[in-house]
Amino acid sequence: MSFVKRACPRSLVAAVVALPLLIVASCGVENSSGLSQGAESALEEWKTQPQSERFTQAEIDSVYSTATKVVGGKTFPESKAPLKFIYNATNAPEKFKSEYGVFNAGAEIKGYMNLGFVTSRGFQNRLIWNFERLSTWKNIKDVSGKTIFSDSYTTTESGSKIDDWSDGEASPNGETHFGTLALQTNTPIGSVNVPSSIVIYNRNGEIQVDVTNVKDVRAPIVGTVIKSGGLKIHLKMFPHVKGWLVYGASAVKLEKFEDAMKPEDLSRYIDSLFTWIKDNTVLSL
Protein backbone atom coordinates (compact mmCIF):
# COMPACT_ATOMS: atom_id res chain seq x y z
CA MET A 1 0.00 0.00 0.00
CA SER A 2 1.35 3.46 -0.81
CA PHE A 3 0.00 6.95 -0.93
CA VAL A 4 1.38 9.83 -2.94
CA LYS A 5 1.67 13.27 -1.51
CA ARG A 6 2.74 16.74 -2.37
CA ALA A 7 5.77 17.94 -0.50
CA CYS A 8 4.85 19.36 2.90
CA PRO A 9 5.51 23.12 3.30
CA ARG A 10 9.03 23.89 4.50
CA SER A 11 10.33 27.13 5.90
CA LEU A 12 13.80 26.55 4.51
CA VAL A 13 14.65 25.09 1.12
CA ALA A 14 18.23 24.09 0.33
CA ALA A 15 20.30 26.02 -2.20
CA VAL A 16 22.47 23.29 -3.26
CA VAL A 17 22.20 12.30 -2.89
CA ALA A 18 21.46 6.69 -1.22
CA LEU A 19 16.22 0.53 1.27
CA PRO A 20 13.32 -1.43 1.40
CA LEU A 21 9.95 -0.37 0.00
CA LEU A 22 8.20 1.37 2.86
CA ILE A 23 4.56 2.10 3.66
CA VAL A 24 4.19 5.79 2.94
CA ALA A 25 1.95 8.11 4.89
CA SER A 26 1.28 11.58 6.34
CA CYS A 27 0.60 14.98 4.80
CA GLY A 28 -0.40 13.19 1.64
CA VAL A 29 -2.87 13.39 -1.16
CA GLU A 30 -2.81 11.11 -4.16
CA ASN A 31 -1.72 12.54 -7.52
CA SER A 32 -1.57 11.06 -10.97
CA SER A 33 2.22 10.82 -11.27
CA GLY A 34 2.50 7.78 -9.01
CA LEU A 35 5.37 9.46 -7.16
CA SER A 36 5.67 9.49 -3.40
CA GLN A 37 6.70 13.14 -3.40
CA GLY A 38 7.92 14.19 0.01
CA ALA A 39 6.52 10.96 1.37
CA GLU A 40 7.40 10.18 4.96
CA SER A 41 7.72 6.46 5.40
CA ALA A 42 6.78 4.32 8.34
CA LEU A 43 9.94 3.74 10.34
CA GLU A 44 11.42 0.44 9.29
CA GLU A 45 15.17 0.58 8.85
CA TRP A 46 16.69 3.37 10.95
CA LYS A 47 19.94 1.86 12.18
CA THR A 48 20.29 2.39 15.90
CA GLN A 49 24.06 1.99 16.19
CA PRO A 50 25.48 5.13 17.83
CA GLN A 51 28.67 6.84 16.77
CA SER A 52 30.61 4.91 19.44
CA GLU A 53 29.76 1.61 17.71
CA ARG A 54 30.86 2.85 14.28
CA PHE A 55 34.04 4.74 15.21
CA THR A 56 36.80 4.10 17.72
CA GLN A 57 38.55 7.14 19.17
CA ALA A 58 41.69 6.16 17.26
CA GLU A 59 39.70 6.17 14.00
CA ILE A 60 38.23 9.58 14.79
CA ASP A 61 41.70 10.95 15.55
CA SER A 62 42.91 9.51 12.24
CA VAL A 63 40.28 11.19 10.03
CA TYR A 64 39.43 14.40 11.94
CA SER A 65 40.69 17.57 10.30
CA THR A 66 40.69 21.31 10.88
CA ALA A 67 42.92 21.97 7.87
CA THR A 68 42.13 24.43 5.09
CA LYS A 69 43.12 24.85 1.45
CA VAL A 70 42.93 27.74 -1.00
CA VAL A 71 41.09 27.14 -4.28
CA GLY A 72 40.52 29.94 -6.76
CA GLY A 73 41.53 32.51 -4.19
CA LYS A 74 39.00 31.23 -1.63
CA THR A 75 39.75 29.29 1.55
CA PHE A 76 37.92 25.99 2.04
CA PRO A 77 37.93 23.43 4.85
CA GLU A 78 39.98 20.38 3.84
CA SER A 79 39.04 16.78 4.71
CA LYS A 80 41.35 13.80 4.93
CA ALA A 81 40.91 10.64 2.86
CA PRO A 82 38.59 8.21 4.66
CA LEU A 83 39.68 4.89 6.13
CA LYS A 84 38.71 1.91 3.97
CA PHE A 85 37.97 -1.70 4.90
CA ILE A 86 37.18 -4.36 2.28
CA TYR A 87 35.70 -7.78 2.99
CA ASN A 88 34.80 -11.06 1.39
CA ALA A 89 32.51 -13.67 2.89
CA THR A 90 35.32 -15.19 4.97
CA ASN A 91 37.30 -12.25 6.36
CA ALA A 92 34.45 -9.89 7.31
CA PRO A 93 34.00 -9.08 11.02
CA GLU A 94 31.14 -10.93 12.71
CA LYS A 95 29.36 -7.65 13.36
CA PHE A 96 29.34 -6.87 9.63
CA LYS A 97 28.16 -10.41 8.77
CA SER A 98 25.30 -10.22 11.25
CA GLU A 99 24.19 -6.87 9.82
CA TYR A 100 24.37 -7.77 6.11
CA GLY A 101 23.83 -11.54 6.03
CA VAL A 102 25.08 -13.52 3.05
CA PHE A 103 27.20 -11.51 0.61
CA ASN A 104 30.03 -11.96 -1.89
CA ALA A 105 31.69 -8.61 -1.33
CA GLY A 106 31.49 -5.96 1.37
CA ALA A 107 33.18 -2.70 2.31
CA GLU A 108 33.21 0.05 4.93
CA ILE A 109 34.61 3.56 4.92
CA LYS A 110 35.05 5.89 7.89
CA GLY A 111 35.76 9.54 7.29
CA TYR A 112 35.21 13.09 8.44
CA MET A 113 33.57 15.83 6.38
CA ASN A 114 35.25 19.02 7.54
CA LEU A 115 32.77 21.90 7.13
CA GLY A 116 34.55 24.54 9.19
CA PHE A 117 31.11 25.32 10.67
CA VAL A 118 28.71 23.44 12.93
CA THR A 119 26.17 21.28 11.09
CA SER A 120 23.40 23.89 11.04
CA ARG A 121 20.03 23.36 9.38
CA GLY A 122 21.34 25.02 6.25
CA PHE A 123 24.17 22.50 5.91
CA GLN A 124 21.75 19.65 6.65
CA ASN A 125 19.52 20.87 3.81
CA ARG A 126 22.51 21.20 1.52
CA LEU A 127 23.67 17.66 2.27
CA ILE A 128 20.21 16.09 1.88
CA TRP A 129 19.59 17.84 -1.42
CA ASN A 130 22.58 15.99 -2.91
CA PHE A 131 20.88 12.67 -2.21
CA GLU A 132 17.45 13.79 -3.41
CA ARG A 133 18.58 14.87 -6.89
CA LEU A 134 19.23 11.47 -8.42
CA SER A 135 19.87 12.81 -11.91
CA THR A 136 23.09 14.40 -10.64
CA TRP A 137 24.53 11.07 -9.44
CA LYS A 138 25.81 10.46 -12.97
CA ASN A 139 28.45 13.11 -12.13
CA ILE A 140 30.00 10.96 -9.37
CA LYS A 141 33.54 9.92 -10.33
CA ASP A 142 36.28 7.89 -8.67
CA VAL A 143 39.85 9.09 -8.16
CA SER A 144 40.80 8.01 -11.70
CA GLY A 145 38.00 10.10 -13.18
CA LYS A 146 35.77 7.14 -14.12
CA THR A 147 32.04 7.57 -13.54
CA ILE A 148 30.30 5.22 -11.12
CA PHE A 149 26.93 5.44 -12.86
CA SER A 150 26.69 5.81 -16.64
CA ASP A 151 23.20 7.20 -16.06
CA SER A 152 20.91 7.95 -13.12
CA TYR A 153 17.43 9.39 -12.81
CA THR A 154 14.41 9.61 -10.53
CA THR A 155 11.44 7.33 -11.21
CA THR A 156 8.01 6.59 -9.87
CA GLU A 157 7.71 3.53 -7.62
CA SER A 158 6.71 1.55 -10.72
CA GLY A 159 9.85 2.65 -12.59
CA SER A 160 8.68 5.41 -14.95
CA LYS A 161 11.23 8.19 -15.42
CA ILE A 162 10.27 11.56 -13.91
CA ASP A 163 11.96 14.81 -12.91
CA ASP A 164 13.87 14.97 -9.64
CA TRP A 165 11.92 16.32 -6.67
CA SER A 166 13.79 17.83 -3.74
CA ASP A 167 13.47 20.30 -0.90
CA GLY A 168 16.52 19.51 1.25
CA GLU A 169 14.30 18.14 4.01
CA ALA A 170 13.91 14.61 5.37
CA SER A 171 11.67 13.25 8.10
CA PRO A 172 12.99 11.47 11.21
CA ASN A 173 10.98 8.50 9.94
CA GLY A 174 12.44 8.57 6.45
CA GLU A 175 11.70 10.02 3.02
CA THR A 176 11.66 7.58 0.09
CA HIS A 177 12.82 8.32 -3.44
CA PHE A 178 12.88 5.82 -6.30
CA GLY A 179 15.30 5.80 -9.20
CA THR A 180 17.35 3.83 -11.69
CA LEU A 181 21.13 3.74 -11.35
CA ALA A 182 23.09 2.44 -14.35
CA LEU A 183 25.96 0.87 -12.42
CA GLN A 184 29.32 0.35 -14.12
CA THR A 185 30.55 -3.16 -13.22
CA ASN A 186 33.97 -3.01 -14.94
CA THR A 187 33.35 -6.51 -16.33
CA PRO A 188 32.17 -7.89 -19.70
CA ILE A 189 28.62 -7.40 -18.35
CA GLY A 190 29.21 -3.66 -18.66
CA SER A 191 26.60 -1.32 -17.20
CA VAL A 192 23.49 -2.77 -15.53
CA ASN A 193 20.35 -0.87 -14.55
CA VAL A 194 19.67 -1.04 -10.82
CA PRO A 195 16.07 -0.07 -9.88
CA SER A 196 16.59 1.40 -6.43
CA SER A 197 14.98 2.99 -3.43
CA ILE A 198 16.81 5.78 -1.64
CA VAL A 199 15.59 6.42 1.90
CA ILE A 200 16.81 9.55 3.68
CA TYR A 201 16.41 10.30 7.40
CA ASN A 202 17.29 13.37 9.46
CA ARG A 203 17.19 13.05 13.24
CA ASN A 204 18.46 16.26 14.80
CA GLY A 205 21.25 16.56 12.26
CA GLU A 206 22.19 12.88 12.30
CA ILE A 207 21.51 11.93 8.70
CA GLN A 208 21.13 8.41 7.31
CA VAL A 209 20.85 7.37 3.67
CA ASP A 210 20.11 3.82 2.50
CA VAL A 211 20.17 2.60 -1.09
CA THR A 212 19.00 -0.85 -2.17
CA ASN A 213 17.84 -2.50 -5.36
CA VAL A 214 14.09 -3.01 -5.20
CA LYS A 215 13.88 -5.31 -8.23
CA ASP A 216 16.11 -8.02 -9.66
CA VAL A 217 19.13 -6.68 -11.53
CA ARG A 218 19.30 -8.45 -14.88
CA ALA A 219 21.89 -8.58 -17.65
CA PRO A 220 21.27 -9.51 -21.28
CA ILE A 221 21.49 -13.24 -22.00
CA VAL A 222 22.71 -14.20 -18.51
CA GLY A 223 19.54 -13.22 -16.65
CA THR A 224 19.35 -12.24 -12.96
CA VAL A 225 22.68 -11.06 -11.56
CA ILE A 226 21.46 -9.59 -8.26
CA LYS A 227 18.14 -10.48 -6.67
CA SER A 228 15.91 -7.79 -5.20
CA GLY A 229 17.52 -6.49 -2.00
CA GLY A 230 20.90 -8.03 -2.84
CA LEU A 231 22.77 -4.73 -3.16
CA LYS A 232 22.85 -2.38 -0.17
CA ILE A 233 24.63 0.91 0.48
CA HIS A 234 24.31 2.55 3.89
CA LEU A 235 25.59 5.99 4.92
CA LYS A 236 25.34 7.64 8.34
CA MET A 237 26.53 11.17 9.09
CA PHE A 238 27.15 11.89 12.79
CA PRO A 239 27.55 15.59 13.79
CA HIS A 240 31.03 16.08 15.24
CA VAL A 241 32.62 19.44 16.16
CA LYS A 242 32.48 21.45 12.89
CA GLY A 243 31.45 18.73 10.49
CA TRP A 244 30.17 15.16 10.20
CA LEU A 245 31.79 11.83 10.91
CA VAL A 246 30.76 9.76 7.88
CA TYR A 247 30.28 5.99 8.13
CA GLY A 248 29.60 4.09 4.91
CA ALA A 249 28.98 0.39 4.30
CA SER A 250 28.04 -1.66 1.27
CA ALA A 251 27.38 -5.34 0.57
CA VAL A 252 26.32 -7.29 -2.52
CA LYS A 253 25.10 -10.85 -3.09
CA LEU A 254 25.65 -11.91 -6.70
CA GLU A 255 23.71 -14.80 -8.20
CA LYS A 256 26.06 -15.14 -11.21
CA PHE A 257 29.48 -13.80 -12.16
CA GLU A 258 30.54 -13.59 -8.54
CA ASP A 259 33.64 -11.65 -9.53
CA ALA A 260 31.56 -8.97 -11.30
CA MET A 261 31.80 -6.82 -8.17
CA LYS A 262 34.82 -7.11 -5.95
CA PRO A 263 35.12 -5.63 -2.45
CA GLU A 264 37.47 -3.05 -3.97
CA ASP A 265 34.65 -1.95 -6.31
CA LEU A 266 32.24 -1.43 -3.42
CA SER A 267 34.88 0.55 -1.53
CA ARG A 268 35.36 2.66 -4.67
CA TYR A 269 31.62 3.32 -4.93
CA ILE A 270 31.14 4.57 -1.37
CA ASP A 271 34.49 6.39 -1.35
CA SER A 272 33.37 8.24 -4.49
CA LEU A 273 30.04 9.05 -2.86
CA PHE A 274 31.89 10.48 0.15
CA THR A 275 34.04 12.71 -2.05
CA TRP A 276 31.09 13.84 -4.16
CA ILE A 277 28.82 14.82 -1.27
CA LYS A 278 31.75 16.56 0.44
CA ASP A 279 32.57 18.61 -2.66
CA ASN A 280 28.89 19.56 -3.06
CA THR A 281 28.26 20.40 0.60
CA VAL A 282 31.35 22.24 1.87
CA LEU A 283 31.41 26.05 1.44
CA SER A 284 34.27 28.53 1.55
CA LEU A 285 35.10 30.03 4.95
Disulfide bonds with the S-S distance in Angstrom:
Cys8-Cys27 2.43
